């Protein structure tokens, strides 16, 4: 694995800073007995360094990827951390992009921001995957630009259907951790 990728430390940071137990309503509208706010880790210096190194390690399996990105807001710090790790290592040419939830109503009207070119091979990044909906929106946006998606990579898989949704869409999927790594049993997929 890449230098700086520390699985056990990421587990500790997520447990300490991001995992909340109780009753929560998820973006999907479903109720959950826990919530993971991945940005509480990915927006810390230590967390960003670990997550960036972990993502870069998973990217070692797909050397054809020339850009990484995902749907704003969860992907933003993960993309930045991955680019910083790549720039300090063996992939200084890696580019990033962010996908808006809807196209800008002014300026260039972009849905995808950043130096992404048609024909690029990309990896979609995100912090937490539940059903995979956010990442699938990003996949749709970059495919509409003429890019191919080599893989979807997330910091944490809640084990609630994302893997199956990506498989159904013909996408390879990997996660640094699953919710079970934090000692929590997942909800059953809806």
Secondary structure, 3 states (H helix, E strand, C coil): CCCCCCHHHHHHHHHHHHEEEEEEECCCCCEEEEEECCHHHHCCHHHHHHHHHHHHHHHCCCCCCCEEEEECCHHHHHHHHHHHHHHCCCCCCCEEEEECCCCCCCCCCCCEEECCCCCCEEEEEEEEECCCHHHHHHHHHHHHCCCEEEEEEEEEECCCCHHHHHHHCCCCEEEEEEHHHHCCCCCCCC
